[in-house]
């Protein structure tokens, strides 16, 4: 055992490293806690250099689809139920433009005022729908491929409060908070897209709120941004701003780096008219749209999970019919986001095990229809980062990721069933997202990974272990994912390191990002042009660093 430990220490520290001698001496009975901690720091420093893309253990867009909550027979029954809902029930409160446009492709407005969509109309929309969608970012390095079963994680939400884990209290969210959340997410490897997370409660004017929400997001991150607008005129002004950032309307249309999250339907099966107008403006303006149905099982959808999935998908496909009637092949993401109720109280329960299950069922339908698909999982009912929060985050994220959801929104930072957002939790949750992607990637089996030659060399030679083999060194970073803020200390090393907790590490990382990270992807002259034309409330000094 002593010999194996010496090889292990030498492998990770190097034969001439002073930490090697310390660790070996400690193993012989003279190791102090401080020395163990020092050795760990050296090992961390060795890993601090960025990994080459080719050897990273996980990458954006790992392929899921291995988990199937529905059997083939179940899936066909769900699909038939969706068609039946659209054809026999239809939608209430369509706008004149929606009625006219959808009737032109075969939809039927009944005497009861409901807009119904026969199977042939739905099939035509499905035929023309955009597939293999690329969500562009301001920096092409962060473009997202939503084809097939590729899996990505995104933030989202409309929290009205910030959860302060240091003070253990909540406060109103502000403009600066949203900008800071975007900056933090920009530094989280496994958060692939930033969608608005909180409401700007320091602004009362809805136009300024909509415009500044967009600005804070695109100024704070290079990644693709998701946002929403309360009024189609506000969206028109936001598009003018985005054209300036992109370098003109043509450049924007070639690489639209913001998508619209649109709750065009009020479950059950009722259109939201102002949202429909925003949807129209987005499609005509070349902006990708997330067709979002956010019913709540037992309240605004059937309480049964299969019924909730059916209604959510029927509502989203109704939106897809409208989008493709406006412009065939317009970029759209199916956003079937059925939420779960705690039927004892009627309150939403985002951290329930059923949330992950119902979302994975929706993801399986995304693969069935071969449509870009996103759902919402990872929110927690907990009020602060604690055991409940981590457990609920993990057990709701894993099923839809394994089922192959292209985008999982609200995957990080959301608390109190979406009422609160915690900035440092983005950093904690980044570890959870990475681990989830590692499970999605699965186990690769080939001649190299079977490891026979290494096994034969160890067993037939005189080593007796694999710690020093070239094979072990070759896969230590490509096969294994290591936490960024979580630790794997032994009790003695943990005590010698001042007993750190993951939340402490996350807070330190948060503070470092906000004190040092200055996004520079929008040139100062472009920012000045935007400020001259629009009421931007984030102060220019806020674009530098925190106090």
Order of alpha helices (4+ residues) and beta strands (2+ residues): alpha-alpha-alpha-beta-alpha-alpha-beta-beta-alpha-beta-beta-beta-beta-beta-alpha-beta-alpha-beta-alpha-alpha-beta-beta-beta-alpha-beta-beta-alpha-beta-beta-beta-alpha-beta-alpha-beta-beta-beta-alpha-alpha-alpha-alpha-alpha-alpha-alpha
